[in-house]
Amino acid sequence: MAGGEISLPVISASQIHTTMATTECRYMVFSYCFYLRFHQT
């Protein structure tokens, strides 16, 4: 039973990771980081 419970969160985390790896999310993060870095200078 414990194994099944642990498997659920693992799948969820994998889905979230895949979503964050999407081009849209990646572009947003990159833009945000670039904006912060540019403003730091």
N, CA, C and O atoms as a GROMACS GRO file, in nm:
protein
  164
    1MET      N    1   0.084  -0.120   0.000
    1MET     CA    2   0.000   0.000   0.000
    1MET      C    3   0.087   0.126   0.000
    1MET      O    4   0.058   0.223  -0.069
    2ALA      N    5   0.195   0.123   0.078
    2ALA     CA    6   0.284   0.240   0.086
    2ALA      C    7   0.342   0.269  -0.052
    2ALA      O    8   0.355   0.385  -0.092
    3GLY      N    9   0.378   0.164  -0.125
    3GLY     CA   10   0.438   0.184  -0.257
    3GLY      C   11   0.343   0.259  -0.349
    3GLY      O   12   0.384   0.350  -0.421
    4GLY      N   13   0.214   0.219  -0.347
    4GLY     CA   14   0.116   0.286  -0.433
    4GLY      C   15   0.101   0.432  -0.394
    4GLY      O   16   0.089   0.519  -0.480
    5GLU      N   17   0.103   0.460  -0.264
    5GLU     CA   18   0.088   0.600  -0.219
    5GLU      C   19   0.207   0.684  -0.265
    5GLU      O   20   0.191   0.801  -0.302
    6ILE      N   21   0.326   0.624  -0.264
    6ILE     CA   22   0.446   0.698  -0.303
    6ILE      C   23   0.446   0.720  -0.455
    6ILE      O   24   0.496   0.821  -0.504
    7SER      N   25   0.389   0.624  -0.528
    7SER     CA   26   0.388   0.634  -0.674
    7SER      C   27   0.304   0.753  -0.720
    7SER      O   28   0.339   0.819  -0.818
    8LEU      N   29   0.195   0.780  -0.651
    8LEU     CA   30   0.107   0.892  -0.691
    8LEU      C   31   0.182   1.024  -0.694
    8LEU      O   32   0.182   1.090  -0.798
    9PRO      N   33   0.246   1.065  -0.585
    9PRO     CA   34   0.319   1.192  -0.584
    9PRO      C   35   0.431   1.196  -0.688
    9PRO      O   36   0.461   1.301  -0.744
   10VAL      N   37   0.493   1.083  -0.711
   10VAL     CA   38   0.603   1.078  -0.808
   10VAL      C   39   0.551   1.116  -0.946
   10VAL      O   40   0.614   1.193  -1.019
   11ILE      N   41   0.435   1.060  -0.982
   11ILE     CA   42   0.377   1.089  -1.114
   11ILE      C   43   0.340   1.237  -1.121
   11ILE      O   44   0.362   1.303  -1.222
   12SER      N   45   0.283   1.288  -1.012
   12SER     CA   46   0.243   1.430  -1.010
   12SER      C   47   0.365   1.519  -1.030
   12SER      O   48   0.362   1.613  -1.110
   13ALA      N   49   0.472   1.488  -0.958
   13ALA     CA   50   0.594   1.568  -0.969
   13ALA      C   51   0.647   1.561  -1.112
   13ALA      O   52   0.696   1.661  -1.166
   14SER      N   53   0.638   1.444  -1.173
   14SER     CA   54   0.688   1.428  -1.310
   14SER      C   55   0.605   1.514  -1.405
   14SER      O   56   0.659   1.577  -1.496
   15GLN      N   57   0.474   1.516  -1.383
   15GLN     CA   58   0.386   1.597  -1.469
   15GLN      C   59   0.420   1.743  -1.455
   15GLN      O   60   0.427   1.815  -1.555
   16ILE      N   61   0.441   1.789  -1.332
   16ILE     CA   62   0.474   1.930  -1.307
   16ILE      C   63   0.606   1.963  -1.376
   16ILE      O   64   0.620   2.069  -1.438
   17HIS      N   65   0.703   1.872  -1.366
   17HIS     CA   66   0.834   1.895  -1.427
   17HIS      C   67   0.819   1.908  -1.579
   17HIS      O   68   0.880   1.995  -1.641
   18THR      N   69   0.737   1.821  -1.637
   18THR     CA   70   0.715   1.825  -1.782
   18THR      C   71   0.650   1.957  -1.822
   18THR      O   72   0.685   2.017  -1.923
   19THR      N   73   0.555   2.002  -1.740
   19THR     CA   74   0.485   2.128  -1.770
   19THR      C   75   0.583   2.244  -1.764
   19THR      O   76   0.579   2.334  -1.848
   20MET      N   77   0.670   2.242  -1.665
   20MET     CA   78   0.767   2.351  -1.648
   20MET      C   79   0.868   2.350  -1.763
   20MET      O   80   0.928   2.453  -1.795
   21ALA      N   81   0.887   2.234  -1.823
   21ALA     CA   82   0.985   2.223  -1.932
   21ALA      C   83   0.926   2.268  -2.065
   21ALA      O   84   0.995   2.275  -2.166
   22THR      N   85   0.795   2.299  -2.064
   22THR     CA   86   0.732   2.343  -2.189
   22THR      C   87   0.801   2.469  -2.241
   22THR      O   88   0.860   2.545  -2.165
   23THR      N   89   0.791   2.488  -2.370
   23THR     CA   90   0.854   2.607  -2.430
   23THR      C   91   0.798   2.734  -2.370
   23THR      O   92   0.872   2.827  -2.340
   24GLU      N   93   0.666   2.740  -2.352
   24GLU     CA   94   0.603   2.860  -2.298
   24GLU      C   95   0.659   2.893  -2.160
   24GLU      O   96   0.703   3.006  -2.136
   25CYS      N   97   0.657   2.796  -2.072
   25CYS     CA   98   0.707   2.819  -1.935
   25CYS      C   99   0.855   2.855  -1.940
   25CYS      O  100   0.901   2.944  -1.869
   26ARG      N  101   0.929   2.784  -2.024
   26ARG     CA  102   1.073   2.807  -2.033
   26ARG      C  103   1.100   2.950  -2.081
   26ARG      O  104   1.188   3.018  -2.030
   27TYR      N  105   1.024   2.992  -2.179
   27TYR     CA  106   1.041   3.128  -2.233
   27TYR      C  107   1.011   3.232  -2.125
   27TYR      O  108   1.083   3.331  -2.113
   28MET      N  109   0.906   3.209  -2.046
   28MET     CA  110   0.868   3.302  -1.939
   28MET      C  111   0.979   3.310  -1.835
   28MET      O  112   1.017   3.419  -1.791
   29VAL      N  113   1.030   3.194  -1.795
   29VAL     CA  114   1.135   3.192  -1.694
   29VAL      C  115   1.261   3.259  -1.747
   29VAL      O  116   1.325   3.338  -1.677
   30PHE      N  117   1.295   3.228  -1.872
   30PHE     CA  118   1.415   3.287  -1.933
   30PHE      C  119   1.401   3.438  -1.941
   30PHE      O  120   1.494   3.513  -1.910
   31SER      N  121   1.282   3.483  -1.983
   31SER     CA  122   1.257   3.627  -1.996
   31SER      C  123   1.269   3.693  -1.859
   31SER      O  124   1.329   3.800  -1.845
   32TYR      N  125   1.211   3.628  -1.758
   32TYR     CA  126   1.214   3.684  -1.622
   32TYR      C  127   1.357   3.694  -1.572
   32TYR      O  128   1.398   3.795  -1.516
   33CYS      N  129   1.432   3.586  -1.591
   33CYS     CA  130   1.572   3.584  -1.545
   33CYS      C  131   1.653   3.691  -1.618
   33CYS      O  132   1.732   3.764  -1.558
   34PHE      N  133   1.633   3.698  -1.750
   34PHE     CA  134   1.706   3.796  -1.831
   34PHE      C  135   1.672   3.938  -1.785
   34PHE      O  136   1.759   4.024  -1.776
   35TYR      N  137   1.544   3.961  -1.756
   35TYR     CA  138   1.498   4.093  -1.711
   35TYR      C  139   1.566   4.130  -1.580
   35TYR      O  140   1.615   4.242  -1.564
   36LEU      N  141   1.567   4.036  -1.486
   36LEU     CA  142   1.629   4.063  -1.356
   36LEU      C  143   1.779   4.088  -1.374
   36LEU      O  144   1.835   4.179  -1.313
   37ARG      N  145   1.842   4.008  -1.457
   37ARG     CA  146   1.987   4.020  -1.476
   37ARG      C  147   2.019   4.154  -1.542
   37ARG      O  148   2.114   4.222  -1.503
   38PHE      N  149   1.940   4.191  -1.639
   38PHE     CA  150   1.963   4.316  -1.711
   38PHE      C  151   1.946   4.435  -1.616
   38PHE      O  152   2.019   4.534  -1.625
   39HIS      N  153   1.849   4.424  -1.526
   39HIS     CA  154   1.823   4.534  -1.433
   39HIS      C  155   1.929   4.539  -1.323
   39HIS      O  156   1.953   4.644  -1.264
   40GLN      N  157   1.992   4.424  -1.296
   40GLN     CA  158   2.095   4.420  -1.192
   40GLN      C  159   2.214   4.503  -1.234
   40GLN      O  160   2.280   4.566  -1.151
   41THR      N  161   2.242   4.504  -1.364
   41THR     CA  162   2.356   4.580  -1.415
   41THR      C  163   2.323   4.727  -1.410
   41THR      O  164   2.406   4.810  -1.448
   0.00000   0.00000   0.00000
